[in-house]
Amino acid sequence: MNEYERDSAESWRLPRHSRPPLLSELVARIDEALATARASEAAVMTVGAAALDAATQARRAAELAERASAAMSRNGVPSPSAPVQPTGSAMDDFTARADRVAERLSRLQRMPLSA
């Protein structure tokens, strides 16, 4: 090995794949990480605000439902869970129509599919 080859700068260089990043590259990575963190923080704040708003609306809806239920109880209106019994001709009309629909469906079932 001659003296020139031994003292050349090329012998001291690292291969490209093992070189550490340049300062400018590190600054760019830090800037990108900061931008991502700020965007994430803004998104979390937006989602948090929406969740608080939804909770407030749910609370208001529950209060309104309680007031409506109390008002119905005071006025003697039957609760929605109590079955309503139709009386007189309304029930008879419904039954007659249901029978006609059932009869028509049964005739349709007996018809052949091919025309």
ChimeraX attribute file (.defattr): number of C-alpha atoms within 10 A of each C-alpha:
attribute: neighborCount
match mode: 1-to-1
recipient: residues
	/A:1	5
	/A:2	6
	/A:3	7
	/A:4	7
	/A:5	10
	/A:6	11
	/A:7	10
	/A:8	10
	/A:9	8
	/A:10	9
	/A:11	9
	/A:12	9
	/A:13	10
	/A:14	10
	/A:15	7
	/A:16	7
	/A:17	6
	/A:18	8
	/A:19	9
	/A:20	10
	/A:21	8
	/A:22	9
	/A:23	9
	/A:24	9
	/A:25	11
	/A:26	12
	/A:27	11
	/A:28	12
	/A:29	12
	/A:30	12
	/A:31	12
	/A:32	12
	/A:33	12
	/A:34	12
	/A:35	12
	/A:36	12
	/A:37	12
	/A:38	12
	/A:39	12
	/A:40	12
	/A:41	12
	/A:42	12
	/A:43	12
	/A:44	12
	/A:45	12
	/A:46	12
	/A:47	12
	/A:48	12
	/A:49	12
	/A:50	12
	/A:51	12
	/A:52	12
	/A:53	12
	/A:54	12
	/A:55	12
	/A:56	12
	/A:57	12
	/A:58	12
	/A:59	12
	/A:60	12
	/A:61	12
	/A:62	12
	/A:63	12
	/A:64	12
	/A:65	12
	/A:66	12
	/A:67	12
	/A:68	12
	/A:69	14
	/A:70	11
	/A:71	12
	/A:72	14
	/A:73	12
	/A:74	9
	/A:75	8
	/A:76	8
	/A:77	10
	/A:78	11
	/A:79	11
	/A:80	9
	/A:81	6
	/A:82	7
	/A:83	8
	/A:84	9
	/A:85	7
	/A:86	10
	/A:87	8
	/A:88	8
	/A:89	9
	/A:90	10
	/A:91	12
	/A:92	12
	/A:93	11
	/A:94	12
	/A:95	12
	/A:96	12
	/A:97	12
	/A:98	12
	/A:99	12
	/A:100	12
	/A:101	12
	/A:102	12
	/A:103	11
	/A:104	11
	/A:105	11
	/A:106	11
	/A:107	10
	/A:108	11
	/A:109	9
	/A:110	8
	/A:111	9
	/A:112	7
	/A:113	7
	/A:114	4
	/A:115	4
